[in-house]
């Protein structure tokens, strides 16, 4: 056998006997007893951090937290769902705790997470780029600047979320088309919510005990919501109202108009 044939045979044998590449998980698990050296593919092989689980998960997959605990800051770059249990989330450790910089066609879901900045982190969730982001049943608290920001996402849903004790910037700083439903925002040193040019619809929500309730730079639609006890003003800018909101006990500052269109 010639040396050329021998080399070709050895190369073929190496390919045939090579270990197959590990497939990404459709579901990955994290636990406070996990280890990032593991595969994350089953509860018994759970990893320790959200980032390790994200990197081990295929697009459109899911990360599941099995236990309460701090699973460390996360950068999301693809379609994925992250689901927590009571007490699971991210507790400081970075300027932004969750950063979303996915593709314009990607869809992201965050459910059941506690995001606590410990009065040291700037932002809980920065929604940079994605087609759609849903934040549901989450608690956001103790941030130096923003609770949540939307910038270049195509649309966002914020539902059943509490936002409290936010520093100098808005609790909810929304510059993309956003639906805010059953959200409670309180104790922001600035505005509880800022509505940018993308347009924001607020339903069944409460903004109380902030400096300002809502600040409308762009279209803001409100129904069945309350602005109460805000020390500087209840609202700034123009609100399109369904006529069923409760606005009482706010400071005398600010200015704007409530355009009452009634229920349709």
C-alpha positions as CSV (number, residue, x, y, z in Angstrom):
1,X,0.0,0.0,0.0
2,X,1.4,3.4,-1.0
3,X,2.0,6.0,1.7
4,X,-0.6,8.2,0.0
5,X,-3.3,5.5,0.3
6,X,-2.2,4.7,3.9
7,X,-2.6,8.4,4.9
8,X,-6.0,8.6,3.2
9,X,-7.1,5.4,5.1
10,X,-6.0,6.8,8.4
11,X,-7.8,10.1,7.8
12,X,-11.1,8.2,6.9
13,X,-10.8,6.1,10.0
14,X,-10.3,9.1,12.2
15,X,-13.5,10.7,10.8
16,X,-15.5,7.5,11.2
17,X,-14.4,7.1,14.8
18,X,-14.6,10.7,15.9
19,X,-17.1,11.5,18.6
20,X,-20.2,13.2,17.4
21,X,-20.7,16.9,18.2
22,X,-22.9,17.5,21.2
23,X,-26.3,18.8,20.2
24,X,-27.6,21.9,21.9
25,X,-30.3,21.3,24.6
26,X,-34.0,22.1,23.8
27,X,-34.4,22.5,27.6
28,X,-31.6,23.4,30.0
29,X,-31.8,23.5,33.8
30,X,-30.1,25.6,36.5
31,X,-29.9,25.0,40.3
32,X,-28.1,26.5,43.2
33,X,-26.4,23.1,43.5
34,X,-25.5,23.0,39.8
35,X,-22.2,23.2,38.1
36,X,-21.3,25.1,34.9
37,X,-19.0,22.2,33.9
38,X,-22.2,20.1,33.4
39,X,-24.4,19.8,30.3
40,X,-27.5,21.5,31.8
41,X,-29.6,19.0,29.9
42,X,-31.4,17.4,32.8
43,X,-32.2,18.2,36.5
44,X,-29.4,15.8,37.5
45,X,-26.9,17.7,35.4
46,X,-28.1,21.2,36.0
47,X,-25.7,24.1,35.7
48,X,-25.2,27.0,38.0
49,X,-25.7,30.1,35.9
50,X,-28.3,31.4,33.4
51,X,-25.5,32.3,31.0
52,X,-24.1,28.8,30.8
53,X,-27.6,27.4,30.3
54,X,-28.3,30.0,27.6
55,X,-25.1,29.0,25.7
56,X,-26.0,25.3,26.0
57,X,-29.6,25.8,24.7
58,X,-30.7,25.7,21.1
59,X,-32.7,28.7,19.6
60,X,-36.4,28.6,20.6
61,X,-35.4,26.5,23.7
62,X,-36.1,27.0,27.4
63,X,-34.1,27.5,30.6
64,X,-35.8,26.3,33.8
65,X,-34.7,27.3,37.3
66,X,-35.3,24.4,39.6
67,X,-34.6,26.2,42.9
68,X,-34.6,29.8,44.3
69,X,-31.2,31.5,44.0
70,X,-29.0,34.0,42.2
71,X,-28.2,32.7,38.7
72,X,-26.0,35.6,37.7
73,X,-26.3,38.2,34.9
74,X,-27.5,37.1,31.5
75,X,-27.0,38.3,28.0
76,X,-29.6,36.9,25.5
77,X,-28.7,36.6,21.8
78,X,-31.4,34.3,20.4
79,X,-35.0,33.2,20.7
80,X,-35.3,31.6,24.2
81,X,-37.6,31.4,27.3
82,X,-36.3,31.7,30.8
83,X,-38.7,30.4,33.6
84,X,-38.0,30.8,37.3
85,X,-39.6,29.7,40.6
86,X,-40.3,31.9,43.5
87,X,-37.0,33.5,44.6
88,X,-35.1,32.6,41.4
89,X,-33.4,35.4,39.5
90,X,-30.4,37.7,39.4
91,X,-29.2,39.6,42.4
92,X,-26.7,42.2,41.3
93,X,-23.3,41.4,39.9
94,X,-23.3,43.7,36.9
95,X,-24.5,47.1,35.7
96,X,-27.3,45.4,33.7
97,X,-28.7,42.1,35.0
98,X,-30.4,41.0,31.8
99,X,-29.4,42.3,28.4
100,X,-31.3,41.3,25.2
101,X,-29.4,41.7,22.0
102,X,-31.0,39.1,19.8
103,X,-31.7,39.0,16.1
104,X,-34.6,41.2,14.7
105,X,-36.6,38.0,14.1
106,X,-36.1,36.5,17.6
107,X,-38.7,36.1,20.4
108,X,-37.8,36.2,24.1
109,X,-39.9,35.3,27.2
110,X,-38.9,36.0,30.8
111,X,-41.2,34.5,33.4
112,X,-41.2,34.3,37.2
113,X,-37.9,36.0,37.9
114,X,-36.7,38.3,40.7
115,X,-34.3,41.0,39.6
116,X,-32.7,42.8,42.5
117,X,-30.0,45.4,41.9
118,X,-29.0,45.7,45.5
119,X,-28.9,49.5,45.0
120,X,-25.7,49.0,43.0
121,X,-26.7,47.8,39.5
122,X,-28.1,50.3,37.0
123,X,-30.7,48.4,35.1
124,X,-32.7,45.2,35.6
125,X,-33.7,44.4,31.9
126,X,-32.3,46.2,28.8
127,X,-34.4,45.2,25.8
128,X,-32.1,46.0,23.0
129,X,-33.0,44.1,19.8
130,X,-35.6,41.3,19.2
131,X,-38.9,40.9,17.4
132,X,-40.8,40.5,20.6
133,X,-40.0,40.4,24.3
134,X,-42.4,39.3,27.0
135,X,-41.7,39.9,30.7
136,X,-44.3,38.2,32.9
137,X,-44.7,37.6,36.7
138,X,-41.4,39.2,37.6
139,X,-40.3,41.5,40.4
140,X,-37.8,44.4,39.7
141,X,-36.4,46.3,42.6
142,X,-33.5,48.3,44.0
143,X,-31.8,49.8,40.9
144,X,-29.7,53.0,40.7
145,X,-31.2,54.1,37.4
146,X,-33.8,52.2,35.3
147,X,-35.9,49.2,36.1
148,X,-36.6,48.3,32.5
149,X,-35.7,49.9,29.2
150,X,-37.0,49.1,25.7
151,X,-35.1,50.5,22.7
152,X,-35.0,48.7,19.4
153,X,-37.3,45.7,20.1
154,X,-40.3,45.6,17.6
155,X,-42.8,45.2,20.5
156,X,-42.9,44.2,24.1
157,X,-45.4,42.9,26.7
158,X,-44.9,43.7,30.4
159,X,-47.5,41.8,32.4
160,X,-48.0,41.1,36.1
161,X,-44.8,42.8,37.1
162,X,-43.8,44.9,40.1
163,X,-41.2,47.6,39.9
164,X,-40.0,49.4,43.1
165,X,-37.3,51.5,44.5
166,X,-35.7,52.9,41.4
167,X,-33.1,55.7,41.3
168,X,-32.9,58.8,39.2
169,X,-34.3,57.4,35.9
170,X,-37.7,55.9,35.0
171,X,-38.9,52.7,36.5
172,X,-40.2,51.7,33.0
173,X,-38.4,53.6,30.2
174,X,-40.3,52.5,27.1
175,X,-39.3,53.6,23.6
176,X,-40.7,50.7,21.6
177,X,-44.4,49.7,21.1
178,X,-45.3,48.2,24.5
179,X,-48.4,46.8,26.3
180,X,-48.2,47.3,30.1
181,X,-50.8,45.2,31.9
182,X,-51.3,44.7,35.6
183,X,-48.1,46.4,36.6
184,X,-47.4,48.1,39.9
185,X,-44.6,50.7,40.0
186,X,-43.8,52.6,43.1
187,X,-41.0,54.5,44.9
188,X,-39.2,55.7,41.7
189,X,-37.2,58.8,42.3
190,X,-38.0,59.9,38.8
191,X,-41.1,58.9,36.7
192,X,-42.7,55.5,37.2
193,X,-43.1,55.2,33.4
194,X,-41.9,57.1,30.4
195,X,-43.7,56.6,27.1
196,X,-41.5,57.3,24.1
197,X,-42.3,57.6,20.4
198,X,-43.1,53.9,19.9
199,X,-46.4,54.2,21.7
200,X,-47.4,52.6,25.0
201,X,-50.8,51.1,26.2
202,X,-51.3,50.8,29.9
203,X,-54.1,48.7,31.4
204,X,-55.1,47.7,34.9
205,X,-51.9,49.2,36.4
206,X,-50.9,51.4,39.3
207,X,-48.2,54.1,39.6
208,X,-48.0,55.4,43.2
209,X,-45.6,57.1,45.5
210,X,-43.1,58.1,42.8
211,X,-41.8,61.5,41.9
212,X,-43.9,61.5,38.7
213,X,-46.5,59.0,37.7
214,X,-46.2,58.8,33.9
215,X,-44.3,61.0,31.5
216,X,-45.6,60.9,27.9
217,X,-43.1,62.0,25.2
218,X,-45.1,59.9,22.7
219,X,-48.5,58.2,22.4
220,X,-49.8,56.9,25.8
221,X,-53.1,55.2,26.1
222,X,-54.5,54.3,29.5
223,X,-57.5,52.3,30.8
224,X,-58.5,51.1,34.2
225,X,-55.3,52.4,35.9
226,X,-54.4,54.6,38.8
227,X,-52.0,57.5,39.3
228,X,-51.9,58.3,43.0
229,X,-49.6,59.9,45.6
230,X,-46.9,60.9,43.2
231,X,-45.1,63.8,44.9
232,X,-44.3,66.1,41.9
233,X,-47.0,65.2,39.4
234,X,-49.4,62.5,38.4
235,X,-48.7,62.9,34.7
236,X,-46.6,64.9,32.2
237,X,-47.6,65.2,28.6
238,X,-50.8,64.0,26.9
239,X,-52.7,60.9,27.9
240,X,-55.4,59.3,25.8
241,X,-57.8,57.9,28.3
242,X,-60.7,55.5,28.2
243,X,-62.3,57.6,30.9
244,X,-62.0,54.9,33.6
245,X,-58.7,55.9,35.2
246,X,-58.2,57.1,38.8
247,X,-55.9,60.1,39.2
248,X,-55.9,61.6,42.7
249,X,-53.6,62.9,45.4
250,X,-50.6,63.9,43.2
251,X,-48.3,66.9,43.5
252,X,-49.1,70.1,41.6
253,X,-46.2,70.0,39.2
254,X,-46.2,68.8,35.6
255,X,-48.6,69.6,32.8
256,X,-50.4,68.0,30.0
257,X,-53.8,67.0,28.8
258,X,-56.1,64.0,29.4
259,X,-57.9,63.3,26.1
260,X,-61.0,61.3,27.2
261,X,-62.2,59.1,24.3
262,X,-64.3,56.8,26.5
263,X,-64.6,53.0,26.0
264,X,-65.1,51.9,22.4
